[in-house]
Each structure stands twice: as C-alpha cells, then as structure tokens.
Amino acid sequence: MSEKHENPYQRGDYREIFGVMKKLQVFAASTIRAAGRKLGKTAKAAIHTATVLMSPRETSERGDCRGSFSAMGHLYYMEKLPRKTVGGVREEQKYRLRWRQVALPPRIRGERVEAIKHPAEIKEAVTA
C-alpha cells in the first residue's frame, strides 16, 4: 500500500472510492463500481465515477493522458495489466494505481491547454 502519497481528493465520494483504489493497488473496474454502489450511488452514477477516477493513463495516443477534467490525473495514472486466460476464459481487465514521478500541470476548465500525450513533453516539474 502506498502510504507516502495522500489521497488527492479532498472530500466526497471520489475520496472514498479513491481510498479503496489506493488500498487495493490492483483492481478491476467492477470492483470500483461496486465500491460506488456501496456508497449508495445508482449503477449509472457508479459507472461514471469509476470511469472518471480510472481515466488517467501514463501516455495517450488520443486525448490527454491526465484523463477527465474531474480526475486528478496530473498526480496519478492507471496502468493496464495484461489479462490472464484461465481455462480458455479471459479474466476481467485489471489496473494498477501508479503515482507520477513528476506531477504534470493540472487541467483547469476554461483554460486553453494543449493535451499532454506523454509526460516527457513537460519541460519542468510542477509543484503541487
């Protein structure tokens, strides 16, 4: 478990669900949706919350690697793990929570910022 990194979400359901992600470290999307349902969210709301929290990636071929505007993707990303096949059946896609070595500039609504496809595009570190 990563103790040296604080939960980037200050309050609300995102904080609770990200706490589950931080505790598990390796998880499937269905686990995160189930955590949302336990908080009393509807199935649709739980799917949307999981999508936002799991949207940051290390790099991106399309879009921005920081993920959704609501995500704190400038601080963390989700690493897709290889799927395993057991008895001819592929298991559900799993992800690992990773922290960025160097924080990227945060995405801010209304501010015109070029999409960051790869963290190497950043010239200097951003202090959070």
The first five atom37 places (N, CA, C, CB, O) and aatype in JSON, in Angstrom:
{
  "aatype": [12, 15, 6, 11, 8, 6, 2, 14, 18, 5, 1, 7, 3, 18, 1, 6, 9, 13, 7, 19, 12, 11, 11, 10, 5, 19, 13, 0, 0, 15, 16, 9, 1, 0, 0, 7, 1, 11, 10, 7, 11, 16, 0, 11, 0, 0, 9, 8, 16, 0, 16, 19, 10, 12, 15, 14, 1, 6, 16, 15, 6, 1, 7, 3, 4, 1, 7, 15, 13, 15, 0, 12, 7, 8, 10, 18, 18, 12, 6, 11, 10, 14, 1, 11, 16, 19, 7, 7, 19, 1, 6, 6, 5, 11, 18, 1, 10, 1, 17, 1, 5, 19, 0, 10, 14, 14, 1, 9, 1, 7, 6, 1, 19, 6, 0, 9, 11, 8, 14, 0, 6, 9, 11, 6, 0, 19, 16, 0],
  "atom_mask": [
    [1, 1, 1, 1, 1],
    [1, 1, 1, 1, 1],
    [1, 1, 1, 1, 1],
    [1, 1, 1, 1, 1],
    [1, 1, 1, 1, 1],
    [1, 1, 1, 1, 1],
    [1, 1, 1, 1, 1],
    [1, 1, 1, 1, 1],
    [1, 1, 1, 1, 1],
    [1, 1, 1, 1, 1],
    [1, 1, 1, 1, 1],
    [1, 1, 1, 0, 1],
    [1, 1, 1, 1, 1],
    [1, 1, 1, 1, 1],
    [1, 1, 1, 1, 1],
    [1, 1, 1, 1, 1],
    [1, 1, 1, 1, 1],
    [1, 1, 1, 1, 1],
    [1, 1, 1, 0, 1],
    [1, 1, 1, 1, 1],
    [1, 1, 1, 1, 1],
    [1, 1, 1, 1, 1],
    [1, 1, 1, 1, 1],
    [1, 1, 1, 1, 1],
    [1, 1, 1, 1, 1],
    [1, 1, 1, 1, 1],
    [1, 1, 1, 1, 1],
    [1, 1, 1, 1, 1],
    [1, 1, 1, 1, 1],
    [1, 1, 1, 1, 1],
    [1, 1, 1, 1, 1],
    [1, 1, 1, 1, 1],
    [1, 1, 1, 1, 1],
    [1, 1, 1, 1, 1],
    [1, 1, 1, 1, 1],
    [1, 1, 1, 0, 1],
    [1, 1, 1, 1, 1],
    [1, 1, 1, 1, 1],
    [1, 1, 1, 1, 1],
    [1, 1, 1, 0, 1],
    [1, 1, 1, 1, 1],
    [1, 1, 1, 1, 1],
    [1, 1, 1, 1, 1],
    [1, 1, 1, 1, 1],
    [1, 1, 1, 1, 1],
    [1, 1, 1, 1, 1],
    [1, 1, 1, 1, 1],
    [1, 1, 1, 1, 1],
    [1, 1, 1, 1, 1],
    [1, 1, 1, 1, 1],
    [1, 1, 1, 1, 1],
    [1, 1, 1, 1, 1],
    [1, 1, 1, 1, 1],
    [1, 1, 1, 1, 1],
    [1, 1, 1, 1, 1],
    [1, 1, 1, 1, 1],
    [1, 1, 1, 1, 1],
    [1, 1, 1, 1, 1],
    [1, 1, 1, 1, 1],
    [1, 1, 1, 1, 1],
    [1, 1, 1, 1, 1],
    [1, 1, 1, 1, 1],
    [1, 1, 1, 0, 1],
    [1, 1, 1, 1, 1],
    [1, 1, 1, 1, 1],
    [1, 1, 1, 1, 1],
    [1, 1, 1, 0, 1],
    [1, 1, 1, 1, 1],
    [1, 1, 1, 1, 1],
    [1, 1, 1, 1, 1],
    [1, 1, 1, 1, 1],
    [1, 1, 1, 1, 1],
    [1, 1, 1, 0, 1],
    [1, 1, 1, 1, 1],
    [1, 1, 1, 1, 1],
    [1, 1, 1, 1, 1],
    [1, 1, 1, 1, 1],
    [1, 1, 1, 1, 1],
    [1, 1, 1, 1, 1],
    [1, 1, 1, 1, 1],
    [1, 1, 1, 1, 1],
    [1, 1, 1, 1, 1],
    [1, 1, 1, 1, 1],
    [1, 1, 1, 1, 1],
    [1, 1, 1, 1, 1],
    [1, 1, 1, 1, 1],
    [1, 1, 1, 0, 1],
    [1, 1, 1, 0, 1],
    [1, 1, 1, 1, 1],
    [1, 1, 1, 1, 1],
    [1, 1, 1, 1, 1],
    [1, 1, 1, 1, 1],
    [1, 1, 1, 1, 1],
    [1, 1, 1, 1, 1],
    [1, 1, 1, 1, 1],
    [1, 1, 1, 1, 1],
    [1, 1, 1, 1, 1],
    [1, 1, 1, 1, 1],
    [1, 1, 1, 1, 1],
    [1, 1, 1, 1, 1],
    [1, 1, 1, 1, 1],
    [1, 1, 1, 1, 1],
    [1, 1, 1, 1, 1],
    [1, 1, 1, 1, 1],
    [1, 1, 1, 1, 1],
    [1, 1, 1, 1, 1],
    [1, 1, 1, 1, 1],
    [1, 1, 1, 1, 1],
    [1, 1, 1, 1, 1],
    [1, 1, 1, 0, 1],
    [1, 1, 1, 1, 1],
    [1, 1, 1, 1, 1],
    [1, 1, 1, 1, 1],
    [1, 1, 1, 1, 1],
    [1, 1, 1, 1, 1],
    [1, 1, 1, 1, 1],
    [1, 1, 1, 1, 1],
    [1, 1, 1, 1, 1],
    [1, 1, 1, 1, 1],
    [1, 1, 1, 1, 1],
    [1, 1, 1, 1, 1],
    [1, 1, 1, 1, 1],
    [1, 1, 1, 1, 1],
    [1, 1, 1, 1, 1],
    [1, 1, 1, 1, 1],
    [1, 1, 1, 1, 1],
    [1, 1, 1, 1, 1],
    [1, 1, 1, 1, 1]
  ],
  "atom_positions": [
    [[0.84, -1.17, 0.0], [0.0, 0.0, 0.0], [0.89, 1.24, 0.0], [-0.96, -0.01, 1.22], [1.91, 1.26, 0.69]],
    [[0.53, 2.25, -0.75], [1.35, 3.44, -0.84], [0.92, 4.43, 0.24], [1.24, 4.08, -2.24], [-0.11, 5.09, 0.12]],
    [[1.72, 4.54, 1.28], [1.41, 5.42, 2.4], [1.97, 6.82, 2.18], [1.94, 4.84, 3.69], [1.47, 7.77, 2.76]],
    [[3.01, 6.96, 1.36], [3.66, 8.25, 1.23], [2.85, 9.23, 0.37], [5.03, 8.07, 0.64], [3.15, 10.42, 0.36]],
    [[1.85, 8.76, -0.34], [1.01, 9.62, -1.17], [-0.34, 9.83, -0.51], [0.84, 9.03, -2.58], [-0.99, 8.87, -0.1]],
    [[-0.74, 11.07, -0.4], [-2.04, 11.36, 0.18], [-3.12, 11.23, -0.88], [-2.07, 12.78, 0.78], [-2.84, 11.31, -2.08]],
    [[-4.33, 11.01, -0.44], [-5.47, 10.96, -1.34], [-5.64, 12.34, -1.95], [-6.77, 10.5, -0.59], [-5.82, 13.31, -1.22]],
    [[-5.59, 12.46, -3.29], [-5.68, 13.78, -3.92], [-7.08, 14.41, -3.86], [-5.25, 13.68, -5.34], [-7.23, 15.6, -4.13]],
    [[-8.08, 13.63, -3.52], [-9.45, 14.14, -3.46], [-9.75, 14.57, -2.03], [-10.47, 13.07, -3.95], [-9.56, 13.79, -1.1]],
    [[-10.22, 15.79, -1.85], [-10.39, 16.37, -0.52], [-11.64, 15.89, 0.2], [-10.42, 17.85, -0.63], [-11.63, 15.76, 1.42]],
    [[-12.73, 15.62, -0.53], [-13.98, 15.25, 0.12], [-14.88, 14.52, -0.87], [-14.7, 16.51, 0.68], [-14.61, 14.48, -2.08]],
    [[-15.93, 13.94, -0.35], [-16.96, 13.34, -1.19], [-16.69, 11.9, -1.59], [0.0, 0.0, 0.0], [-15.8, 11.23, -1.07]],
    [[-17.51, 11.45, -2.54], [-17.45, 10.07, -2.99], [-16.14, 9.74, -3.7], [-18.61, 9.78, -3.92], [-15.63, 8.62, -3.56]],
    [[-15.59, 10.69, -4.45], [-14.32, 10.43, -5.12], [-13.25, 10.07, -4.09], [-13.87, 11.66, -5.95], [-12.45, 9.16, -4.32]],
    [[-13.24, 10.77, -2.96], [-12.25, 10.49, -1.92], [-12.43, 9.08, -1.37], [-12.37, 11.52, -0.78], [-11.46, 8.35, -1.18]],
    [[-13.68, 8.7, -1.11], [-13.96, 7.37, -0.56], [-13.56, 6.27, -1.55], [-15.45, 7.23, -0.22], [-12.91, 5.29, -1.16]],
    [[-13.93, 6.44, -2.8], [-13.65, 5.4, -3.8], [-12.17, 5.35, -4.13], [-14.47, 5.65, -5.08], [-11.61, 4.27, -4.33]],
    [[-11.52, 6.52, -4.2], [-10.08, 6.52, -4.44], [-9.34, 5.85, -3.28], [-9.56, 7.96, -4.65], [-8.32, 5.21, -3.49]],
    [[-9.86, 5.99, -2.06], [-9.29, 5.3, -0.91], [-9.3, 3.79, -1.1], [0.0, 0.0, 0.0], [-8.36, 3.11, -0.71]],
    [[-10.38, 3.28, -1.69], [-10.46, 1.85, -2.0], [-9.4, 1.48, -3.03], [-11.88, 1.47, -2.52], [-8.71, 0.46, -2.89]],
    [[-9.26, 2.31, -4.07], [-8.26, 2.05, -5.1], [-6.85, 2.06, -4.5], [-8.36, 3.1, -6.23], [-6.02, 1.22, -4.83]],
    [[-6.61, 3.02, -3.64], [-5.3, 3.15, -3.01], [-4.99, 1.94, -2.12], [-5.22, 4.44, -2.19], [-3.86, 1.47, -2.08]],
    [[-6.0, 1.45, -1.42], [-5.82, 0.3, -0.54], [-5.55, -0.97, -1.34], [-7.05, 0.11, 0.35], [-4.67, -1.75, -0.98]],
    [[-6.31, -1.18, -2.42], [-6.18, -2.41, -3.2], [-4.95, -2.41, -4.1], [-7.41, -2.61, -4.05], [-4.32, -3.45, -4.27]],
    [[-4.59, -1.27, -4.67], [-3.48, -1.11, -5.61], [-3.72, -1.79, -6.96], [-2.22, -1.65, -5.0], [-3.47, -1.18, -8.0]],
    [[-4.19, -3.03, -6.98], [-4.51, -3.75, -8.22], [-5.98, -4.15, -8.13], [-3.57, -5.02, -8.43], [-6.41, -4.76, -7.15]],
    [[-6.76, -3.79, -9.17], [-8.21, -3.98, -9.1], [-8.8, -4.0, -10.5], [-8.87, -2.89, -8.26], [-8.18, -3.57, -11.47]],
    [[-10.02, -4.5, -10.57], [-10.8, -4.47, -11.81], [-11.8, -3.32, -11.71], [-11.53, -5.85, -12.06], [-12.13, -2.86, -10.62]],
    [[-12.28, -2.86, -12.86], [-13.25, -1.76, -12.88], [-14.52, -2.14, -12.12], [-13.59, -1.38, -14.32], [-15.14, -1.28, -11.49]],
    [[-14.92, -3.4, -12.18], [-16.13, -3.83, -11.49], [-16.0, -3.66, -9.97], [-16.44, -5.29, -11.82], [-16.99, -3.4, -9.29]],
    [[-14.79, -3.79, -9.44], [-14.55, -3.6, -8.01], [-14.78, -2.15, -7.63], [-13.12, -4.03, -7.63], [-15.35, -1.86, -6.58]],
    [[-14.35, -1.23, -8.48], [-14.5, 0.19, -8.22], [-15.98, 0.59, -8.35], [-13.62, 1.03, -9.19], [-16.48, 1.4, -7.57]],
    [[-16.66, 0.02, -9.34], [-18.1, 0.3, -9.49], [-18.86, -0.22, -8.26], [-18.66, -0.36, -10.79], [-19.79, 0.43, -7.78]],
    [[-18.46, -1.38, -7.76], [-19.12, -1.95, -6.57], [-18.89, -1.06, -5.35], [-18.6, -3.38, -6.29], [-19.77, -0.91, -4.51]],
    [[-17.71, -0.46, -5.25], [-17.43, 0.46, -4.14], [-18.35, 1.68, -4.23], [-15.93, 0.91, -4.16], [-18.81, 2.19, -3.21]],
    [[-18.61, 2.14, -5.45], [-19.53, 3.25, -5.65], [-20.95, 2.89, -5.26], [0.0, 0.0, 0.0], [-21.67, 3.69, -4.66]],
    [[-21.35, 1.67, -5.59], [-22.7, 1.21, -5.23], [-22.86, 1.11, -3.71], [-23.0, -0.17, -5.89], [-23.94, 1.39, -3.18]],
    [[-21.8, 0.71, -3.01], [-21.86, 0.61, -1.55], [-22.06, 1.98, -0.9], [-20.58, -0.03, -1.02], [-22.6, 2.08, 0.21]],
    [[-21.63, 3.03, -1.6], [-21.83, 4.39, -1.08], [-23.23, 4.91, -1.37], [-20.79, 5.33, -1.68], [-23.55, 6.05, -1.02]],
    [[-24.05, 4.09, -2.0], [-25.43, 4.5, -2.27], [-25.64, 5.11, -3.64], [0.0, 0.0, 0.0], [-26.73, 5.62, -3.92]],
    [[-24.64, 5.07, -4.49], [-24.8, 5.59, -5.85], [-25.64, 4.63, -6.68], [-23.42, 5.81, -6.51], [-25.67, 3.43, -6.42]],
    [[-26.32, 5.17, -7.69], [-27.03, 4.32, -8.63], [-25.99, 3.6, -9.48], [-28.03, 5.13, -9.51], [-24.82, 3.99, -9.49]],
    [[-26.41, 2.57, -10.18], [-25.47, 1.82, -11.03], [-24.84, 2.74, -12.07], [-26.19, 0.64, -11.72], [-23.64, 2.66, -12.34]],
    [[-25.65, 3.61, -12.66], [-25.15, 4.52, -13.69], [-24.14, 5.52, -13.1], [-26.31, 5.28, -14.34], [-23.1, 5.78, -13.71]],
    [[-24.44, 6.06, -11.94], [-23.53, 7.01, -11.29], [-22.23, 6.33, -10.88], [-24.19, 7.64, -10.07], [-21.16, 6.93, -10.98]],
    [[-22.31, 5.08, -10.43], [-21.11, 4.33, -10.05], [-20.21, 4.09, -11.26], [-21.5, 2.99, -9.39], [-18.99, 4.15, -11.15]],
    [[-20.82, 3.81, -12.41], [-20.04, 3.61, -13.64], [-19.34, 4.9, -14.03], [-20.95, 3.14, -14.78], [-18.16, 4.88, -14.4]],
    [[-20.05, 6.02, -13.95], [-19.45, 7.31, -14.32], [-18.31, 7.68, -13.37], [-20.51, 8.42, -14.32], [-17.28, 8.17, -13.82]],
    [[-18.49, 7.45, -12.09], [-17.44, 7.75, -11.12], [-16.21, 6.89, -11.37], [-17.96, 7.53, -9.69], [-15.08, 7.4, -11.36]],
    [[-16.41, 5.61, -11.61], [-15.27, 4.72, -11.89], [-14.56, 5.14, -13.17], [-15.75, 3.26, -12.02], [-13.33, 5.09, -13.24]],
    [[-15.32, 5.56, -14.17], [-14.72, 5.99, -15.44], [-13.84, 7.22, -15.23], [-15.82, 6.3, -16.47], [-12.73, 7.28, -15.77]],
    [[-14.31, 8.19, -14.47], [-13.54, 9.4, -14.21], [-12.27, 9.08, -13.43], [-14.39, 10.44, -13.45], [-11.18, 9.5, -13.81]],
    [[-12.41, 8.33, -12.34], [-11.25, 8.04, -11.49], [-10.21, 7.17, -12.19], [-11.7, 7.36, -10.23], [-9.02, 7.27, -11.9]],
    [[-10.66, 6.33, -13.12], [-9.73, 5.44, -13.81], [-9.27, 5.97, -15.16], [-10.38, 4.09, -13.99], [-8.59, 5.26, -15.9]],
    [[-9.63, 7.21, -15.51], [-9.31, 7.74, -16.83], [-7.85, 8.14, -17.04], [-10.16, 8.91, -17.09], [-7.38, 8.04, -18.17]],
    [[-7.09, 8.58, -16.03], [-5.7, 8.96, -16.31], [-4.85, 7.76, -16.72], [-5.08, 9.62, -15.09], [-4.96, 6.68, -16.15]],
    [[-4.01, 7.97, -17.73], [-3.09, 6.93, -18.21], [-1.67, 7.5, -18.24], [-3.5, 6.43, -19.63], [-1.48, 8.71, -18.17]],
    [[-0.69, 6.63, -18.34], [0.7, 7.09, -18.38], [0.95, 7.9, -19.65], [1.67, 5.89, -18.3], [1.52, 8.99, -19.6]],
    [[0.52, 7.37, -20.76], [0.63, 8.08, -22.04], [-0.71, 7.94, -22.76], [1.81, 7.52, -22.91], [-1.55, 7.11, -22.39]],
    [[-0.89, 8.74, -23.8], [-2.14, 8.68, -24.54], [-1.88, 8.91, -26.02], [-3.15, 9.7, -24.0], [-1.2, 9.87, -26.39]],
    [[-2.43, 8.05, -26.85], [-2.34, 8.23, -28.3], [-3.38, 9.24, -28.78], [-2.53, 6.89, -29.02], [-3.18, 9.94, -29.76]],
    [[-4.5, 9.29, -28.05], [-5.55, 10.24, -28.39], [-5.99, 10.92, -27.11], [-6.76, 9.53, -29.11], [-6.1, 10.28, -26.07]],
    [[-6.24, 12.17, -27.18], [-6.67, 12.88, -25.98], [-5.53, 13.25, -25.06], [0.0, 0.0, 0.0], [-4.39, 13.39, -25.5]],
    [[-5.83, 13.39, -23.8], [-4.88, 13.86, -22.81], [-4.62, 12.74, -21.8], [-5.41, 15.13, -22.1], [-5.57, 12.12, -21.31]],
    [[-3.36, 12.49, -21.47], [-3.03, 11.4, -20.55], [-3.49, 11.69, -19.12], [-1.53, 11.15, -20.57], [-3.48, 10.79, -18.28]],
    [[-3.89, 12.94, -18.84], [-4.36, 13.27, -17.49], [-5.81, 12.85, -17.27], [-4.22, 14.77, -17.25], [-6.31, 12.94, -16.15]],
    [[-6.47, 12.4, -18.31], [-7.84, 11.89, -18.18], [-8.88, 12.98, -18.11], [0.0, 0.0, 0.0], [-8.69, 14.08, -18.64]],
    [[-9.97, 12.68, -17.44], [-11.1, 13.58, -17.32], [-10.73, 14.85, -16.54], [-12.27, 12.87, -16.63], [-9.79, 14.84, -15.74]],
    [[-11.47, 15.93, -16.79], [-11.24, 17.17, -16.05], [-11.41, 16.96, -14.55], [-12.18, 18.26, -16.53], [-10.7, 17.58, -13.76]],
    [[-12.34, 16.11, -14.16], [-12.62, 15.89, -12.75], [-11.57, 15.03, -12.06], [-13.98, 15.25, -12.59], [-11.47, 15.04, -10.84]],
    [[-10.78, 14.29, -12.82], [-9.75, 13.43, -12.24], [-8.52, 14.25, -11.88], [-9.37, 12.29, -13.22], [-8.25, 15.29, -12.49]],
    [[-7.79, 13.78, -10.9], [-6.51, 14.4, -10.52], [-5.39, 13.69, -11.27], [-6.28, 14.34, -8.97], [-4.4, 13.28, -10.67]],
    [[-5.56, 13.54, -12.58], [-4.65, 12.77, -13.41], [-3.27, 13.37, -13.54], [0.0, 0.0, 0.0], [-2.36, 12.72, -14.07]],
    [[-3.09, 14.58, -13.07], [-1.74, 15.15, -13.09], [-0.87, 14.57, -11.98], [-1.8, 16.68, -12.96], [0.34, 14.76, -11.97]],
    [[-1.51, 13.84, -11.03], [-0.77, 13.24, -9.91], [-0.64, 11.72, -10.01], [-1.45, 13.58, -8.63], [0.34, 11.16, -9.52]],
    [[-1.59, 11.05, -10.65], [-1.58, 9.59, -10.72], [-2.06, 9.12, -12.08], [-2.45, 8.98, -9.6], [-2.59, 9.9, -12.87]],
    [[-1.88, 7.83, -12.35], [-2.42, 7.22, -13.56], [-2.7, 5.74, -13.3], [-1.43, 7.39, -14.76], [-2.24, 5.17, -12.32]],
    [[-3.46, 5.15, -14.21], [-3.8, 3.73, -14.13], [-2.97, 2.96, -15.15], [-5.32, 3.51, -14.35], [-2.97, 3.28, -16.34]],
    [[-2.28, 1.94, -14.68], [-1.51, 1.06, -15.56], [-2.38, -0.15, -15.88], [-0.14, 0.63, -14.91], [-2.83, -0.85, -14.98]],
    [[-2.62, -0.39, -17.17], [-3.37, -1.58, -17.58], [-2.46, -2.79, -17.46], [-3.91, -1.43, -19.04], [-1.35, -2.79, -17.98]],
    [[-2.93, -3.81, -16.77], [-2.16, -5.04, -16.62], [-2.58, -6.05, -17.67], [-2.33, -5.63, -15.19], [-3.72, -6.02, -18.14]],
    [[-1.68, -6.96, -18.06], [-2.05, -7.98, -19.05], [-3.15, -8.88, -18.5], [-0.82, -8.81, -19.44], [-3.16, -9.24, -17.32]],
    [[-4.07, -9.25, -19.38], [-5.15, -10.16, -18.98], [-4.63, -11.59, -18.96], [-6.36, -10.05, -19.94], [-3.79, -11.97, -19.78]],
    [[-5.13, -12.36, -18.02], [-4.77, -13.77, -17.94], [-5.93, -14.6, -18.47], [-4.42, -14.18, -16.46], [-7.09, -14.21, -18.37]],
    [[-5.59, -15.75, -19.05], [-6.6, -16.67, -19.55], [-6.56, -17.92, -18.68], [-6.37, -17.02, -21.06], [-5.52, -18.57, -18.54]],
    [[-7.69, -18.25, -18.12], [-7.79, -19.44, -17.26], [-8.87, -20.33, -17.86], [-8.13, -19.05, -15.77], [-10.04, -19.95, -17.93]],
    [[-8.49, -21.52, -18.28], [-9.43, -22.47, -18.85], [-10.1, -21.96, -20.12], [0.0, 0.0, 0.0], [-11.27, -22.26, -20.38]],
    [[-9.37, -21.18, -20.9], [-9.92, -20.65, -22.15], [-10.79, -19.41, -21.97], [0.0, 0.0, 0.0], [-11.35, -18.9, -22.94]],
    [[-10.91, -18.92, -20.73], [-11.73, -17.73, -20.46], [-10.81, -16.61, -19.99], [-12.84, -18.04, -19.4], [-10.04, -16.78, -19.05]],
    [[-10.92, -15.46, -20.65], [-10.1, -14.31, -20.25], [-10.7, -13.65, -19.03], [-9.98, -13.29, -21.41], [-11.91, -13.43, -18.95]],
    [[-9.85, -13.33, -18.07], [-10.33, -12.65, -16.87], [-10.56, -11.17, -17.17], [-9.32, -12.81, -15.71], [-10.12, -10.65, -18.19]],
    [[-11.26, -10.52, -16.28], [-11.57, -9.1, -16.44], [-10.28, -8.27, -16.43], [-12.52, -8.63, -15.32], [-9.31, -8.61, -15.75]],
    [[-10.29, -7.18, -17.2], [-9.13, -6.28, -17.25], [-8.83, -5.73, -15.87], [-9.37, -5.13, -18.25], [-9.73, -5.25, -15.17]],
    [[-7.56, -5.8, -15.46], [-7.16, -5.26, -14.16], [-6.24, -4.07, -14.37], [-6.46, -6.35, -13.3], [-5.57, -3.94, -15.4]],
    [[-6.22, -3.2, -13.37], [-5.43, -1.97, -13.41], [-4.62, -1.86, -12.14], [-6.35, -0.73, -13.59], [-4.97, -2.43, -11.1]],
    [[-3.51, -1.11, -12.23], [-2.68, -0.83, -11.06], [-2.59, 0.68, -10.9], [-1.24, -1.48, -11.21], [-2.35, 1.4, -11.87]],
    [[-2.8, 1.15, -9.68], [-2.67, 2.57, -9.38], [-1.19, 2.92, -9.32], [-3.39, 2.94, -8.05], [-0.44, 2.3, -8.57]],
    [[-0.78, 3.91, -10.1], [0.61, 4.38, -10.12], [0.63, 5.88, -9.87], [1.3, 4.03, -11.48], [-0.3, 6.6, -10.25]],
    [[1.68, 6.34, -9.23], [1.86, 7.76, -8.98], [2.88, 8.31, -9.96], [2.29, 8.03, -7.52], [3.88, 7.65, -10.25]],
    [[2.64, 9.5, -10.46], [3.57, 10.11, -11.42], [4.85, 10.51, -10.69], [2.93, 11.34, -12.12], [4.81, 11.02, -9.57]],
    [[5.99, 10.27, -11.34], [7.28, 10.67, -10.78], [7.36, 12.19, -10.68], [8.45, 10.12, -11.64], [7.84, 12.74, -9.69]],
    [[6.89, 12.86, -11.73], [6.86, 14.31, -11.78], [5.42, 14.72, -12.06], [7.84, 14.88, -12.88], [4.82, 14.28, -13.04]],
    [[4.88, 15.56, -11.2], [3.49, 15.99, -11.38], [3.36, 16.83, -12.65], [3.01, 16.8, -10.14], [4.2, 17.68, -12.93]],
    [[2.3, 16.57, -13.4], [2.02, 17.34, -14.6], [1.21, 18.57, -14.21], [1.26, 16.48, -15.66], [0.67, 18.63, -13.1]],
    [[1.11, 19.56, -15.09], [0.24, 20.7, -14.79], [-1.21, 20.22, -14.7], [0.38, 21.82, -15.86], [-1.64, 19.42, -15.54]],
    [[-1.98, 20.68, -13.71], [-3.37, 20.22, -13.59], [-4.23, 20.78, -14.73], [-3.96, 20.64, -12.24], [-3.96, 21.85, -15.27]],
    [[-5.28, 20.03, -15.07], [-6.22, 20.51, -16.07], [-7.19, 21.46, -15.38], [-6.99, 19.32, -16.77], [-7.71, 21.15, -14.3]],
    [[-7.44, 22.61, -15.99], [-8.34, 23.6, -15.42], [-9.38, 23.96, -16.47], [-7.56, 24.87, -14.95], [-9.04, 24.27, -17.61]],
    [[-10.64, 23.91, -16.08], [-11.72, 24.24, -17.0], [-11.62, 25.69, -17.45], [-13.09, 23.98, -16.35], [-11.26, 26.58, -16.67]],
    [[-11.94, 25.92, -18.69], [-11.95, 27.27, -19.23], [-10.59, 27.77, -19.66], [0.0, 0.0, 0.0], [-10.48, 28.82, -20.29]],
    [[-9.56, 27.04, -19.33], [-8.21, 27.43, -19.7], [-7.8, 26.61, -20.92], [-7.21, 27.22, -18.52], [-7.91, 25.39, -20.91]],
    [[-7.35, 27.27, -21.96], [-6.95, 26.58, -23.19], [-5.56, 26.0, -23.0], [-7.0, 27.53, -24.42], [-4.57, 26.74, -22.99]],
    [[-5.49, 24.69, -22.84], [-4.22, 24.0, -22.62], [-4.11, 22.89, -23.65], [-4.11, 23.43, -21.16], [-5.08, 22.17, -23.91]],
    [[-2.95, 22.76, -24.23], [-2.72, 21.68, -25.18], [-2.73, 20.34, -24.44], [-1.38, 21.88, -25.92], [-2.27, 20.25, -23.31]],
    [[-3.26, 19.33, -25.08], [-3.31, 17.99, -24.49], [-1.9, 17.46, -24.3], [-4.14, 17.02, -25.36], [-1.04, 17.64, -25.16]],
    [[-1.67, 16.83, -23.18], [-0.39, 16.19, -22.9], [-0.56, 14.71, -23.2], [0.09, 16.42, -21.42], [-1.32, 14.02, -22.52]],
    [[0.13, 14.24, -24.21], [0.01, 12.84, -24.6], [1.04, 11.97, -23.89], [0.15, 12.7, -26.1], [0.83, 10.78, -23.7]],
    [[2.15, 12.58, -23.51], [3.21, 11.83, -22.84], [3.88, 12.75, -21.82], [4.24, 11.27, -23.87], [4.18, 13.9, -22.14]],
    [[4.13, 12.25, -20.59], [4.74, 13.1, -19.57], [6.09, 13.69, -19.97], [4.91, 12.31, -18.32], [6.49, 14.72, -19.42]],
    [[6.8, 13.07, -20.91], [8.1, 13.6, -21.33], [7.96, 14.95, -22.04], [8.78, 12.59, -22.26], [8.96, 15.65, -22.23]],
    [[6.74, 15.31, -22.42], [6.51, 16.6, -23.07], [6.68, 17.78, -22.09], [5.11, 16.64, -23.69], [6.85, 18.92, -22.52]],
    [[6.64, 17.5, -20.8], [6.76, 18.54, -19.79], [8.22, 18.86, -19.6], [6.11, 18.11, -18.46], [9.03, 17.96, -19.37]],
    [[8.57, 20.14, -19.69], [9.97, 20.56, -19.6], [10.46, 20.69, -18.16], [10.15, 21.88, -20.3], [11.62, 20.42, -17.87]],
    [[9.56, 21.09, -17.23], [9.98, 21.28, -15.84], [8.93, 20.74, -14.91], [10.24, 22.76, -15.55], [7.76, 20.6, -15.27]],
    [[9.36, 20.43, -13.71], [8.44, 19.86, -12.72], [7.46, 20.92, -12.23], [9.22, 19.27, -11.54], [7.78, 22.11, -12.14]],
    [[6.26, 20.47, -11.92], [5.23, 21.34, -11.39], [5.07, 20.99, -9.93], [3.88, 21.21, -12.17], [4.91, 19.82, -9.59]],
    [[5.1, 21.98, -9.08], [4.91, 21.7, -7.65], [3.44, 21.76, -7.32], [5.71, 22.69, -6.77], [2.74, 22.69, -7.72]],
    [[2.98, 20.77, -6.57], [1.56, 20.69, -6.23], [1.28, 21.44, -4.96], [1.12, 19.25, -6.1], [0.13, 21.49, -4.52]]
  ]
}
